[in-house]
Structure formats: C-alpha cells, structure tokens
C-alpha cells in the first residue's frame, strides 16, 4: 500500500522526520489499598467490614495529554485523574 501525502508534509498522518518513540508521557504512579475484616456471627451468617483507598500516594496522574502537534502546548497534561479517594463498606453474607 503506497503512502499518501496529506497536505502538510506528513504521510498518512505521521511525521517522517520524528523518530519512533521520540516522545514520552509523564510518569503514572498508583497505589490502591484494601483492608477487610470478617466477623462470624453464626455458622451461616457473616459480616465483613471494608476500607478501600484509591491513589493512596495522592499523585496527580495524567488522564489526557495534548497530542495535537500543531498546538502550542503539545505534550502538556490537559486533564488529571482524581487524587486520593476512599470508601467504607459493609457486606452481609448469609
């Protein structure tokens, strides 16, 4: 299949002057934690308490990066994932 020039010196949307893997994204660091404890009330009835934390280290991980090369802010982070979040749960088994 022949390459087609798309009007801005690129072929099939790819800049041939830029090498492969020439750009790198910011680091993504994530740690989740779950703590659970089960109590047996009767032989067939159990209660489980849950504590869950997401993004425990509270890093500002990128969700979207500006990928349009014609924009001035190319390669900058345009959206971030939420910071530290937690939840508490109670589970009944019978």
PDB file of N, CA, C and O in Angstrom:
ATOM      1  N   UNK A   1       0.856  -1.176   0.000  1.00  0.00           N
ATOM      2  CA  UNK A   1       0.000   0.000   0.000  1.00  0.00           C
ATOM      3  C   UNK A   1       0.903   1.241   0.000  1.00  0.00           C
ATOM      4  O   UNK A   1       1.723   1.397   0.905  1.00  0.00           O
ATOM      5  N   UNK A   2       0.769   2.121  -0.993  1.00  0.00           N
ATOM      6  CA  UNK A   2       1.620   3.316  -1.056  1.00  0.00           C
ATOM      7  C   UNK A   2       1.217   4.358  -0.005  1.00  0.00           C
ATOM      8  O   UNK A   2       0.052   4.467   0.378  1.00  0.00           O
ATOM      9  N   UNK A   3       2.222   5.118   0.445  1.00  0.00           N
ATOM     10  CA  UNK A   3       1.974   6.200   1.397  1.00  0.00           C
ATOM     11  C   UNK A   3       1.400   7.400   0.669  1.00  0.00           C
ATOM     12  O   UNK A   3       1.814   7.692  -0.453  1.00  0.00           O
ATOM     13  N   UNK A   4       0.469   8.093   1.270  1.00  0.00           N
ATOM     14  CA  UNK A   4      -0.158   9.264   0.662  1.00  0.00           C
ATOM     15  C   UNK A   4       0.174  10.494   1.474  1.00  0.00           C
ATOM     16  O   UNK A   4       0.017  10.513   2.695  1.00  0.00           O
ATOM     17  N   UNK A   5       0.645  11.547   0.768  1.00  0.00           N
ATOM     18  CA  UNK A   5       0.945  12.790   1.465  1.00  0.00           C
ATOM     19  C   UNK A   5      -0.373  13.493   1.782  1.00  0.00           C
ATOM     20  O   UNK A   5      -1.249  13.594   0.923  1.00  0.00           O
ATOM     21  N   UNK A   6      -0.514  13.985   3.028  1.00  0.00           N
ATOM     22  CA  UNK A   6      -1.795  14.551   3.447  1.00  0.00           C
ATOM     23  C   UNK A   6      -1.831  16.077   3.437  1.00  0.00           C
ATOM     24  O   UNK A   6      -2.723  16.653   4.060  1.00  0.00           O
ATOM     25  N   UNK A   7      -0.923  16.747   2.775  1.00  0.00           N
ATOM     26  CA  UNK A   7      -1.017  18.188   2.602  1.00  0.00           C
ATOM     27  C   UNK A   7      -0.114  19.003   3.504  1.00  0.00           C
ATOM     28  O   UNK A   7       0.085  20.187   3.234  1.00  0.00           O
ATOM     29  N   UNK A   8       0.441  18.438   4.555  1.00  0.00           N
ATOM     30  CA  UNK A   8       1.330  19.203   5.431  1.00  0.00           C
ATOM     31  C   UNK A   8       2.672  18.495   5.627  1.00  0.00           C
ATOM     32  O   UNK A   8       3.242  18.516   6.718  1.00  0.00           O
ATOM     33  N   UNK A   9       3.162  17.878   4.571  1.00  0.00           N
ATOM     34  CA  UNK A   9       4.439  17.165   4.549  1.00  0.00           C
ATOM     35  C   UNK A   9       4.449  15.927   5.425  1.00  0.00           C
ATOM     36  O   UNK A   9       5.517  15.380   5.702  1.00  0.00           O
ATOM     37  N   UNK A  10       3.306  15.478   5.861  1.00  0.00           N
ATOM     38  CA  UNK A  10       3.204  14.230   6.609  1.00  0.00           C
ATOM     39  C   UNK A  10       2.637  13.158   5.693  1.00  0.00           C
ATOM     40  O   UNK A  10       1.904  13.460   4.752  1.00  0.00           O
ATOM     41  N   UNK A  11       2.971  11.933   5.964  1.00  0.00           N
ATOM     42  CA  UNK A  11       2.447  10.828   5.189  1.00  0.00           C
ATOM     43  C   UNK A  11       1.536   9.989   6.080  1.00  0.00           C
ATOM     44  O   UNK A  11       1.966   9.468   7.109  1.00  0.00           O
ATOM     45  N   UNK A  12       0.289   9.866   5.678  1.00  0.00           N
ATOM     46  CA  UNK A  12      -0.716   9.108   6.432  1.00  0.00           C
ATOM     47  C   UNK A  12      -0.810   9.572   7.882  1.00  0.00           C
ATOM     48  O   UNK A  12      -0.996   8.750   8.779  1.00  0.00           O
ATOM     49  N   UNK A  13      -0.685  10.870   8.125  1.00  0.00           N
ATOM     50  CA  UNK A  13      -0.815  11.421   9.458  1.00  0.00           C
ATOM     51  C   UNK A  13       0.413  11.257  10.335  1.00  0.00           C
ATOM     52  O   UNK A  13       0.360  11.571  11.524  1.00  0.00           O
ATOM     53  N   UNK A  14       1.521  10.770   9.780  1.00  0.00           N
ATOM     54  CA  UNK A  14       2.722  10.524  10.577  1.00  0.00           C
ATOM     55  C   UNK A  14       3.855  11.396  10.051  1.00  0.00           C
ATOM     56  O   UNK A  14       4.105  11.449   8.847  1.00  0.00           O
ATOM     57  N   UNK A  15       4.532  12.074  10.962  1.00  0.00           N
ATOM     58  CA  UNK A  15       5.680  12.907  10.615  1.00  0.00           C
ATOM     59  C   UNK A  15       6.890  11.999  10.448  1.00  0.00           C
ATOM     60  O   UNK A  15       7.320  11.358  11.407  1.00  0.00           O
ATOM     61  N   UNK A  16       7.447  11.937   9.230  1.00  0.00           N
ATOM     62  CA  UNK A  16       8.562  11.033   8.971  1.00  0.00           C
ATOM     63  C   UNK A  16       9.882  11.550   9.528  1.00  0.00           C
ATOM     64  O   UNK A  16      10.853  10.795   9.595  1.00  0.00           O
ATOM     65  N   UNK A  17       9.944  12.832   9.933  1.00  0.00           N
ATOM     66  CA  UNK A  17      11.177  13.382  10.491  1.00  0.00           C
ATOM     67  C   UNK A  17      11.344  13.037  11.964  1.00  0.00           C
ATOM     68  O   UNK A  17      12.459  13.054  12.484  1.00  0.00           O
ATOM     69  N   UNK A  18      10.256  12.728  12.630  1.00  0.00           N
ATOM     70  CA  UNK A  18      10.309  12.382  14.046  1.00  0.00           C
ATOM     71  C   UNK A  18      10.497  10.882  14.176  1.00  0.00           C
ATOM     72  O   UNK A  18       9.778  10.099  13.557  1.00  0.00           O
ATOM     73  N   UNK A  19      11.461  10.492  14.980  1.00  0.00           N
ATOM     74  CA  UNK A  19      11.744   9.077  15.163  1.00  0.00           C
ATOM     75  C   UNK A  19      10.663   8.376  15.964  1.00  0.00           C
ATOM     76  O   UNK A  19       9.819   9.009  16.599  1.00  0.00           O
ATOM     77  N   UNK A  20      10.710   7.082  15.918  1.00  0.00           N
ATOM     78  CA  UNK A  20       9.740   6.277  16.654  1.00  0.00           C
ATOM     79  C   UNK A  20      10.010   6.391  18.150  1.00  0.00           C
ATOM     80  O   UNK A  20      11.166   6.377  18.575  1.00  0.00           O
ATOM     81  N   UNK A  21       8.954   6.503  18.948  1.00  0.00           N
ATOM     82  CA  UNK A  21       9.038   6.639  20.404  1.00  0.00           C
ATOM     83  C   UNK A  21       9.878   7.846  20.817  1.00  0.00           C
ATOM     84  O   UNK A  21      10.622   7.779  21.796  1.00  0.00           O
ATOM     85  N   UNK A  22       9.763   8.944  20.079  1.00  0.00           N
ATOM     86  CA  UNK A  22      10.542  10.143  20.377  1.00  0.00           C
ATOM     87  C   UNK A  22       9.958  10.920  21.552  1.00  0.00           C
ATOM     88  O   UNK A  22      10.657  11.737  22.152  1.00  0.00           O
ATOM     89  N   UNK A  23       8.717  10.690  21.888  1.00  0.00           N
ATOM     90  CA  UNK A  23       8.062  11.424  22.965  1.00  0.00           C
ATOM     91  C   UNK A  23       7.733  10.457  24.098  1.00  0.00           C
ATOM     92  O   UNK A  23       7.470   9.277  23.865  1.00  0.00           O
ATOM     93  N   UNK A  24       7.750  10.958  25.298  1.00  0.00           N
ATOM     94  CA  UNK A  24       7.368  10.119  26.438  1.00  0.00           C
ATOM     95  C   UNK A  24       6.347  10.867  27.286  1.00  0.00           C
ATOM     96  O   UNK A  24       6.376  12.093  27.385  1.00  0.00           O
ATOM     97  N   UNK A  25       5.463  10.117  27.885  1.00  0.00           N
ATOM     98  CA  UNK A  25       4.425  10.695  28.731  1.00  0.00           C
ATOM     99  C   UNK A  25       4.962  10.878  30.148  1.00  0.00           C
ATOM    100  O   UNK A  25       5.948  10.244  30.524  1.00  0.00           O
ATOM    101  N   UNK A  26       4.327  11.734  30.929  1.00  0.00           N
ATOM    102  CA  UNK A  26       4.717  11.877  32.335  1.00  0.00           C
ATOM    103  C   UNK A  26       4.505  10.559  33.077  1.00  0.00           C
ATOM    104  O   UNK A  26       3.710   9.730  32.634  1.00  0.00           O
ATOM    105  N   UNK A  27       5.192  10.351  34.186  1.00  0.00           N
ATOM    106  CA  UNK A  27       5.046   9.072  34.901  1.00  0.00           C
ATOM    107  C   UNK A  27       3.654   8.899  35.501  1.00  0.00           C
ATOM    108  O   UNK A  27       2.997   9.865  35.891  1.00  0.00           O
ATOM    109  N   UNK A  28       3.233   7.663  35.562  1.00  0.00           N
ATOM    110  CA  UNK A  28       1.945   7.297  36.144  1.00  0.00           C
ATOM    111  C   UNK A  28       2.238   6.397  37.344  1.00  0.00           C
ATOM    112  O   UNK A  28       2.719   5.276  37.182  1.00  0.00           O
ATOM    113  N   UNK A  29       1.947   6.891  38.545  1.00  0.00           N
ATOM    114  CA  UNK A  29       2.204   6.135  39.776  1.00  0.00           C
ATOM    115  C   UNK A  29       0.884   5.985  40.513  1.00  0.00           C
ATOM    116  O   UNK A  29       0.186   6.968  40.761  1.00  0.00           O
ATOM    117  N   UNK A  30       0.545   4.741  40.865  1.00  0.00           N
ATOM    118  CA  UNK A  30      -0.732   4.497  41.514  1.00  0.00           C
ATOM    119  C   UNK A  30      -0.569   3.390  42.547  1.00  0.00           C
ATOM    120  O   UNK A  30       0.106   2.391  42.298  1.00  0.00           O
ATOM    121  N   UNK A  31      -1.193   3.575  43.709  1.00  0.00           N
ATOM    122  CA  UNK A  31      -1.227   2.527  44.725  1.00  0.00           C
ATOM    123  C   UNK A  31      -2.612   2.513  45.363  1.00  0.00           C
ATOM    124  O   UNK A  31      -3.090   3.529  45.867  1.00  0.00           O
ATOM    125  N   UNK A  32      -3.246   1.345  45.330  1.00  0.00           N
ATOM    126  CA  UNK A  32      -4.553   1.161  45.949  1.00  0.00           C
ATOM    127  C   UNK A  32      -4.391   0.241  47.152  1.00  0.00           C
ATOM    128  O   UNK A  32      -3.512  -0.621  47.164  1.00  0.00           O
ATOM    129  N   UNK A  33      -5.234   0.421  48.158  1.00  0.00           N
ATOM    130  CA  UNK A  33      -5.156  -0.362  49.381  1.00  0.00           C
ATOM    131  C   UNK A  33      -6.554  -0.786  49.788  1.00  0.00           C
ATOM    132  O   UNK A  33      -7.500   0.000  49.732  1.00  0.00           O
ATOM    133  N   UNK A  34      -6.669  -2.042  50.200  1.00  0.00           N
ATOM    134  CA  UNK A  34      -7.954  -2.552  50.689  1.00  0.00           C
ATOM    135  C   UNK A  34      -7.697  -3.337  51.969  1.00  0.00           C
ATOM    136  O   UNK A  34      -6.830  -4.209  52.011  1.00  0.00           O
ATOM    137  N   UNK A  35      -8.450  -3.022  52.997  1.00  0.00           N
ATOM    138  CA  UNK A  35      -8.368  -3.715  54.272  1.00  0.00           C
ATOM    139  C   UNK A  35      -9.759  -4.265  54.561  1.00  0.00           C
ATOM    140  O   UNK A  35     -10.749  -3.535  54.507  1.00  0.00           O
ATOM    141  N   UNK A  36      -9.827  -5.554  54.867  1.00  0.00           N
ATOM    142  CA  UNK A  36     -11.113  -6.197  55.128  1.00  0.00           C
ATOM    143  C   UNK A  36     -11.003  -7.060  56.376  1.00  0.00           C
ATOM    144  O   UNK A  36      -9.959  -7.647  56.660  1.00  0.00           O
ATOM    145  N   UNK A  37     -12.083  -7.122  57.099  1.00  0.00           N
ATOM    146  CA  UNK A  37     -12.157  -7.939  58.317  1.00  0.00           C
ATOM    147  C   UNK A  37     -13.518  -8.614  58.325  1.00  0.00           C
ATOM    148  O   UNK A  37     -14.542  -7.967  58.108  1.00  0.00           O
ATOM    149  N   UNK A  38     -13.524  -9.922  58.576  1.00  0.00           N
ATOM    150  CA  UNK A  38     -14.759 -10.697  58.595  1.00  0.00           C
ATOM    151  C   UNK A  38     -15.054 -11.171  60.011  1.00  0.00           C
ATOM    152  O   UNK A  38     -14.179 -11.696  60.699  1.00  0.00           O
ATOM    153  N   UNK A  39     -16.296 -10.978  60.435  1.00  0.00           N
ATOM    154  CA  UNK A  39     -16.764 -11.452  61.733  1.00  0.00           C
ATOM    155  C   UNK A  39     -17.842 -12.497  61.481  1.00  0.00           C
ATOM    156  O   UNK A  39     -18.762 -12.281  60.693  1.00  0.00           O
ATOM    157  N   UNK A  40     -17.714 -13.637  62.166  1.00  0.00           N
ATOM    158  CA  UNK A  40     -18.712 -14.699  62.061  1.00  0.00           C
ATOM    159  C   UNK A  40     -19.700 -14.518  63.210  1.00  0.00           C
ATOM    160  O   UNK A  40     -19.329 -14.642  64.378  1.00  0.00           O
ATOM    161  N   UNK A  41     -20.960 -14.224  62.879  1.00  0.00           N
ATOM    162  CA  UNK A  41     -21.998 -14.018  63.881  1.00  0.00           C
ATOM    163  C   UNK A  41     -22.596 -15.364  64.280  1.00  0.00           C
ATOM    164  O   UNK A  41     -22.733 -15.664  65.466  1.00  0.00           O
ATOM    165  N   UNK A  42     -22.945 -16.158  63.301  1.00  0.00           N
ATOM    166  CA  UNK A  42     -23.411 -17.527  63.488  1.00  0.00           C
ATOM    167  C   UNK A  42     -22.750 -18.363  62.416  1.00  0.00           C
ATOM    168  O   UNK A  42     -21.985 -17.858  61.594  1.00  0.00           O
ATOM    169  N   UNK A  43     -23.049 -19.618  62.433  1.00  0.00           N
ATOM    170  CA  UNK A  43     -22.389 -20.519  61.488  1.00  0.00           C
ATOM    171  C   UNK A  43     -22.624 -20.112  60.033  1.00  0.00           C
ATOM    172  O   UNK A  43     -21.731 -20.256  59.198  1.00  0.00           O
ATOM    173  N   UNK A  44     -23.808 -19.611  59.730  1.00  0.00           N
ATOM    174  CA  UNK A  44     -24.148 -19.275  58.342  1.00  0.00           C
ATOM    175  C   UNK A  44     -24.324 -17.781  58.116  1.00  0.00           C
ATOM    176  O   UNK A  44     -24.840 -17.382  57.072  1.00  0.00           O
ATOM    177  N   UNK A  45     -23.915 -16.954  59.050  1.00  0.00           N
ATOM    178  CA  UNK A  45     -24.104 -15.510  58.917  1.00  0.00           C
ATOM    179  C   UNK A  45     -22.793 -14.803  59.240  1.00  0.00           C
ATOM    180  O   UNK A  45     -22.248 -14.955  60.333  1.00  0.00           O
ATOM    181  N   UNK A  46     -22.283 -14.019  58.265  1.00  0.00           N
ATOM    182  CA  UNK A  46     -21.008 -13.319  58.424  1.00  0.00           C
ATOM    183  C   UNK A  46     -21.183 -11.850  58.061  1.00  0.00           C
ATOM    184  O   UNK A  46     -22.003 -11.500  57.212  1.00  0.00           O
ATOM    185  N   UNK A  47     -20.417 -11.014  58.703  1.00  0.00           N
ATOM    186  CA  UNK A  47     -20.375  -9.579  58.382  1.00  0.00           C
ATOM    187  C   UNK A  47     -18.930  -9.238  58.051  1.00  0.00           C
ATOM    188  O   UNK A  47     -18.007  -9.618  58.770  1.00  0.00           O
ATOM    189  N   UNK A  48     -18.750  -8.518  56.954  1.00  0.00           N
ATOM    190  CA  UNK A  48     -17.403  -8.120  56.531  1.00  0.00           C
ATOM    191  C   UNK A  48     -17.335  -6.602  56.434  1.00  0.00           C
ATOM    192  O   UNK A  48     -18.157  -5.975  55.766  1.00  0.00           O
ATOM    193  N   UNK A  49     -16.353  -6.024  57.102  1.00  0.00           N
ATOM    194  CA  UNK A  49     -16.105  -4.586  57.003  1.00  0.00           C
ATOM    195  C   UNK A  49     -14.974  -4.317  56.028  1.00  0.00           C
ATOM    196  O   UNK A  49     -13.960  -5.015  56.044  1.00  0.00           O
ATOM    197  N   UNK A  50     -15.139  -3.309  55.178  1.00  0.00           N
ATOM    198  CA  UNK A  50     -14.155  -2.990  54.134  1.00  0.00           C
ATOM    199  C   UNK A  50     -13.737  -1.527  54.223  1.00  0.00           C
ATOM    200  O   UNK A  50     -14.570  -0.644  54.423  1.00  0.00           O
ATOM    201  N   UNK A  51     -12.459  -1.286  54.075  1.00  0.00           N
ATOM    202  CA  UNK A  51     -11.909   0.063  53.919  1.00  0.00           C
ATOM    203  C   UNK A  51     -11.054   0.036  52.668  1.00  0.00           C
ATOM    204  O   UNK A  51     -10.112  -0.751  52.576  1.00  0.00           O
ATOM    205  N   UNK A  52     -11.372   0.890  51.702  1.00  0.00           N
ATOM    206  CA  UNK A  52     -10.629   0.927  50.442  1.00  0.00           C
ATOM    207  C   UNK A  52     -10.146   2.347  50.175  1.00  0.00           C
ATOM    208  O   UNK A  52     -10.873   3.318  50.388  1.00  0.00           O
ATOM    209  N   UNK A  53      -8.922   2.447  49.712  1.00  0.00           N
ATOM    210  CA  UNK A  53      -8.336   3.730  49.338  1.00  0.00           C
ATOM    211  C   UNK A  53      -7.752   3.601  47.940  1.00  0.00           C
ATOM    212  O   UNK A  53      -7.075   2.622  47.626  1.00  0.00           O
ATOM    213  N   UNK A  54      -8.016   4.586  47.115  1.00  0.00           N
ATOM    214  CA  UNK A  54      -7.521   4.611  45.740  1.00  0.00           C
ATOM    215  C   UNK A  54      -6.578   5.799  45.595  1.00  0.00           C
ATOM    216  O   UNK A  54      -6.826   6.869  46.150  1.00  0.00           O
ATOM    217  N   UNK A  55      -5.500   5.605  44.849  1.00  0.00           N
ATOM    218  CA  UNK A  55      -4.446   6.608  44.676  1.00  0.00           C
ATOM    219  C   UNK A  55      -3.934   7.049  46.056  1.00  0.00           C
ATOM    220  O   UNK A  55      -3.936   8.234  46.391  1.00  0.00           O
ATOM    221  N   UNK A  56      -3.510   6.088  46.817  1.00  0.00           N
ATOM    222  CA  UNK A  56      -3.104   6.302  48.200  1.00  0.00           C
ATOM    223  C   UNK A  56      -1.975   7.325  48.324  1.00  0.00           C
ATOM    224  O   UNK A  56      -1.920   8.063  49.307  1.00  0.00           O
ATOM    225  N   UNK A  57      -1.079   7.378  47.347  1.00  0.00           N
ATOM    226  CA  UNK A  57       0.048   8.310  47.390  1.00  0.00           C
ATOM    227  C   UNK A  57      -0.329   9.716  46.937  1.00  0.00           C
ATOM    228  O   UNK A  57       0.495  10.629  46.995  1.00  0.00           O
ATOM    229  N   UNK A  58      -1.572   9.893  46.486  1.00  0.00           N
ATOM    230  CA  UNK A  58      -2.116  11.189  46.077  1.00  0.00           C
ATOM    231  C   UNK A  58      -1.299  11.854  44.968  1.00  0.00           C
ATOM    232  O   UNK A  58      -1.030  13.054  45.030  1.00  0.00           O
ATOM    233  N   UNK A  59      -0.907  11.084  43.962  1.00  0.00           N
ATOM    234  CA  UNK A  59      -0.183  11.634  42.818  1.00  0.00           C
ATOM    235  C   UNK A  59      -1.156  12.229  41.807  1.00  0.00           C
ATOM    236  O   UNK A  59      -2.276  11.740  41.651  1.00  0.00           O
ATOM    237  N   UNK A  60      -0.730  13.273  41.129  1.00  0.00           N
ATOM    238  CA  UNK A  60      -1.534  13.877  40.075  1.00  0.00           C
ATOM    239  C   UNK A  60      -1.270  13.179  38.756  1.00  0.00           C
ATOM    240  O   UNK A  60      -0.544  13.703  37.911  1.00  0.00           O
ATOM    241  N   UNK A  61      -1.854  11.997  38.570  1.00  0.00           N
ATOM    242  CA  UNK A  61      -1.614  11.197  37.373  1.00  0.00           C
ATOM    243  C   UNK A  61      -2.340  11.778  36.166  1.00  0.00           C
ATOM    244  O   UNK A  61      -3.474  12.242  36.286  1.00  0.00           O
ATOM    245  N   UNK A  62      -1.690  11.754  34.998  1.00  0.00           N
ATOM    246  CA  UNK A  62      -2.323  12.322  33.802  1.00  0.00           C
ATOM    247  C   UNK A  62      -3.455  11.442  33.285  1.00  0.00           C
ATOM    248  O   UNK A  62      -3.341  10.217  33.245  1.00  0.00           O
ATOM    249  N   UNK A  63      -4.553  12.093  32.888  1.00  0.00           N
ATOM    250  CA  UNK A  63      -5.673  11.390  32.265  1.00  0.00           C
ATOM    251  C   UNK A  63      -5.688  11.665  30.759  1.00  0.00           C
ATOM    252  O   UNK A  63      -6.095  10.807  29.976  1.00  0.00           O
ATOM    253  N   UNK A  64      -5.247  12.853  30.355  1.00  0.00           N
ATOM    254  CA  UNK A  64      -5.212  13.215  28.935  1.00  0.00           C
ATOM    255  C   UNK A  64      -4.017  14.125  28.698  1.00  0.00           C
ATOM    256  O   UNK A  64      -3.712  15.000  29.509  1.00  0.00           O
ATOM    257  N   UNK A  65      -3.352  13.905  27.583  1.00  0.00           N
ATOM    258  CA  UNK A  65      -2.177  14.687  27.204  1.00  0.00           C
ATOM    259  C   UNK A  65      -2.453  15.306  25.838  1.00  0.00           C
ATOM    260  O   UNK A  65      -2.979  14.647  24.941  1.00  0.00           O
ATOM    261  N   UNK A  66      -2.093  16.579  25.690  1.00  0.00           N
ATOM    262  CA  UNK A  66      -2.294  17.270  24.413  1.00  0.00           C
ATOM    263  C   UNK A  66      -1.459  16.576  23.345  1.00  0.00           C
ATOM    264  O   UNK A  66      -0.229  16.599  23.403  1.00  0.00           O
ATOM    265  N   UNK A  67      -2.123  15.958  22.371  1.00  0.00           N
ATOM    266  CA  UNK A  67      -1.411  15.178  21.360  1.00  0.00           C
ATOM    267  C   UNK A  67      -1.396  15.828  19.982  1.00  0.00           C
ATOM    268  O   UNK A  67      -0.831  15.267  19.043  1.00  0.00           O
ATOM    269  N   UNK A  68      -2.006  16.998  19.849  1.00  0.00           N
ATOM    270  CA  UNK A  68      -2.024  17.697  18.573  1.00  0.00           C
ATOM    271  C   UNK A  68      -0.727  18.499  18.427  1.00  0.00           C
ATOM    272  O   UNK A  68      -0.506  19.450  19.177  1.00  0.00           O
ATOM    273  N   UNK A  69       0.126  18.131  17.477  1.00  0.00           N
ATOM    274  CA  UNK A  69       1.436  18.770  17.323  1.00  0.00           C
ATOM    275  C   UNK A  69       1.345  20.213  16.862  1.00  0.00           C
ATOM    276  O   UNK A  69       2.300  20.971  17.030  1.00  0.00           O
ATOM    277  N   UNK A  70       0.228  20.608  16.288  1.00  0.00           N
ATOM    278  CA  UNK A  70       0.110  21.978  15.797  1.00  0.00           C
ATOM    279  C   UNK A  70      -0.270  22.965  16.901  1.00  0.00           C
ATOM    280  O   UNK A  70      -0.256  24.174  16.667  1.00  0.00           O
ATOM    281  N   UNK A  71      -0.607  22.481  18.095  1.00  0.00           N
ATOM    282  CA  UNK A  71      -0.978  23.335  19.220  1.00  0.00           C
ATOM    283  C   UNK A  71       0.275  23.667  20.018  1.00  0.00           C
ATOM    284  O   UNK A  71       1.184  22.844  20.128  1.00  0.00           O
ATOM    285  N   UNK A  72       0.321  24.882  20.578  1.00  0.00           N
ATOM    286  CA  UNK A  72       1.499  25.338  21.309  1.00  0.00           C
ATOM    287  C   UNK A  72       1.798  24.446  22.511  1.00  0.00           C
ATOM    288  O   UNK A  72       2.969  24.201  22.804  1.00  0.00           O
ATOM    289  N   UNK A  73       0.798  23.962  23.200  1.00  0.00           N
ATOM    290  CA  UNK A  73       1.008  23.167  24.402  1.00  0.00           C
ATOM    291  C   UNK A  73       1.170  21.682  24.138  1.00  0.00           C
ATOM    292  O   UNK A  73       0.757  20.871  24.967  1.00  0.00           O
ATOM    293  N   UNK A  74       1.754  21.296  23.014  1.00  0.00           N
ATOM    294  CA  UNK A  74       1.898  19.886  22.666  1.00  0.00           C
ATOM    295  C   UNK A  74       2.669  19.146  23.765  1.00  0.00           C
ATOM    296  O   UNK A  74       3.725  19.600  24.205  1.00  0.00           O
ATOM    297  N   UNK A  75       2.135  18.010  24.200  1.00  0.00           N
ATOM    298  CA  UNK A  75       2.793  17.179  25.204  1.00  0.00           C
ATOM    299  C   UNK A  75       2.493  17.564  26.633  1.00  0.00           C
ATOM    300  O   UNK A  75       2.986  16.917  27.556  1.00  0.00           O
ATOM    301  N   UNK A  76       1.693  18.610  26.847  1.00  0.00           N
ATOM    302  CA  UNK A  76       1.365  19.005  28.214  1.00  0.00           C
ATOM    303  C   UNK A  76       0.118  18.253  28.688  1.00  0.00           C
ATOM    304  O   UNK A  76      -0.680  17.780  27.879  1.00  0.00           O
ATOM    305  N   UNK A  77      -0.034  18.153  29.986  1.00  0.00           N
ATOM    306  CA  UNK A  77      -1.171  17.442  30.574  1.00  0.00           C
ATOM    307  C   UNK A  77      -2.401  18.349  30.516  1.00  0.00           C
ATOM    308  O   UNK A  77      -2.371  19.478  31.005  1.00  0.00           O
ATOM    309  N   UNK A  78      -3.478  17.848  29.918  1.00  0.00           N
ATOM    310  CA  UNK A  78      -4.693  18.649  29.816  1.00  0.00           C
ATOM    311  C   UNK A  78      -5.757  18.207  30.820  1.00  0.00           C
ATOM    312  O   UNK A  78      -6.687  18.965  31.098  1.00  0.00           O
ATOM    313  N   UNK A  79      -5.640  17.004  31.367  1.00  0.00           N
ATOM    314  CA  UNK A  79      -6.562  16.511  32.394  1.00  0.00           C
ATOM    315  C   UNK A  79      -5.802  15.604  33.344  1.00  0.00           C
ATOM    316  O   UNK A  79      -4.869  14.908  32.943  1.00  0.00           O
ATOM    317  N   UNK A  80      -6.211  15.618  34.617  1.00  0.00           N
ATOM    318  CA  UNK A  80      -5.600  14.742  35.618  1.00  0.00           C
ATOM    319  C   UNK A  80      -6.673  13.853  36.244  1.00  0.00           C
ATOM    320  O   UNK A  80      -7.842  14.231  36.329  1.00  0.00           O
ATOM    321  N   UNK A  81      -6.254  12.669  36.678  1.00  0.00           N
ATOM    322  CA  UNK A  81      -7.151  11.769  37.393  1.00  0.00           C
ATOM    323  C   UNK A  81      -7.368  12.292  38.804  1.00  0.00           C
ATOM    324  O   UNK A  81      -6.553  13.071  39.299  1.00  0.00           O
ATOM    325  N   UNK A  82      -8.447  11.883  39.462  1.00  0.00           N
ATOM    326  CA  UNK A  82      -8.714  12.385  40.815  1.00  0.00           C
ATOM    327  C   UNK A  82      -7.616  11.988  41.796  1.00  0.00           C
ATOM    328  O   UNK A  82      -6.910  11.000  41.593  1.00  0.00           O
ATOM    329  N   UNK A  83      -7.484  12.772  42.859  1.00  0.00           N
ATOM    330  CA  UNK A  83      -6.499  12.482  43.899  1.00  0.00           C
ATOM    331  C   UNK A  83      -6.964  11.342  44.787  1.00  0.00           C
ATOM    332  O   UNK A  83      -7.760  10.501  44.371  1.00  0.00           O
ATOM    333  N   UNK A  84      -6.468  11.323  45.992  1.00  0.00           N
ATOM    334  CA  UNK A  84      -6.787  10.242  46.926  1.00  0.00           C
ATOM    335  C   UNK A  84      -8.286  10.181  47.187  1.00  0.00           C
ATOM    336  O   UNK A  84      -8.929  11.199  47.442  1.00  0.00           O
ATOM    337  N   UNK A  85      -8.829   8.971  47.120  1.00  0.00           N
ATOM    338  CA  UNK A  85     -10.233   8.733  47.408  1.00  0.00           C
ATOM    339  C   UNK A  85     -10.339   7.493  48.286  1.00  0.00           C
ATOM    340  O   UNK A  85      -9.477   6.616  48.240  1.00  0.00           O
ATOM    341  N   UNK A  86     -11.394   7.426  49.080  1.00  0.00           N
ATOM    342  CA  UNK A  86     -11.594   6.269  49.944  1.00  0.00           C
ATOM    343  C   UNK A  86     -13.062   5.932  50.060  1.00  0.00           C
ATOM    344  O   UNK A  86     -13.935   6.756  49.786  1.00  0.00           O
ATOM    345  N   UNK A  87     -13.313   4.709  50.469  1.00  0.00           N
ATOM    346  CA  UNK A  87     -14.689   4.286  50.693  1.00  0.00           C
ATOM    347  C   UNK A  87     -14.726   3.224  51.789  1.00  0.00           C
ATOM    348  O   UNK A  87     -13.765   2.486  52.007  1.00  0.00           O
ATOM    349  N   UNK A  88     -15.847   3.175  52.454  1.00  0.00           N
ATOM    350  CA  UNK A  88     -16.076   2.239  53.548  1.00  0.00           C
ATOM    351  C   UNK A  88     -17.281   1.387  53.165  1.00  0.00           C
ATOM    352  O   UNK A  88     -18.265   1.909  52.640  1.00  0.00           O
ATOM    353  N   UNK A  89     -17.216   0.100  53.417  1.00  0.00           N
ATOM    354  CA  UNK A  89     -18.327  -0.768  53.058  1.00  0.00           C
ATOM    355  C   UNK A  89     -18.605  -1.806  54.126  1.00  0.00           C
ATOM    356  O   UNK A  89     -17.748  -2.129  54.949  1.00  0.00           O
ATOM    357  N   UNK A  90     -19.797  -2.309  54.094  1.00  0.00           N
ATOM    358  CA  UNK A  90     -20.235  -3.367  54.998  1.00  0.00           C
ATOM    359  C   UNK A  90     -20.938  -4.425  54.155  1.00  0.00           C
ATOM    360  O   UNK A  90     -21.853  -4.116  53.391  1.00  0.00           O
ATOM    361  N   UNK A  91     -20.508  -5.665  54.299  1.00  0.00           N
ATOM    362  CA  UNK A  91     -21.039  -6.748  53.466  1.00  0.00           C
ATOM    363  C   UNK A  91     -21.623  -7.827  54.385  1.00  0.00           C
ATOM    364  O   UNK A  91     -20.978  -8.263  55.339  1.00  0.00           O
ATOM    365  N   UNK A  92     -22.840  -8.242  54.082  1.00  0.00           N
ATOM    366  CA  UNK A  92     -23.519  -9.286  54.845  1.00  0.00           C
ATOM    367  C   UNK A  92     -23.571 -10.547  54.003  1.00  0.00           C
ATOM    368  O   UNK A  92     -23.997 -10.512  52.849  1.00  0.00           O
ATOM    369  N   UNK A  93     -23.139 -11.660  54.577  1.00  0.00           N
ATOM    370  CA  UNK A  93     -23.210 -12.950  53.896  1.00  0.00           C
ATOM    371  C   UNK A  93     -24.097 -13.889  54.703  1.00  0.00           C
ATOM    372  O   UNK A  93     -23.933 -14.014  55.916  1.00  0.00           O
ATOM    373  N   UNK A  94     -25.038 -14.550  54.031  1.00  0.00           N
ATOM    374  CA  UNK A  94     -25.902 -15.493  54.717  1.00  0.00           C
ATOM    375  C   UNK A  94     -26.261 -16.630  53.786  1.00  0.00           C
ATOM    376  O   UNK A  94     -26.990 -17.541  54.176  1.00  0.00           O
TER     377      UNK A  94
END
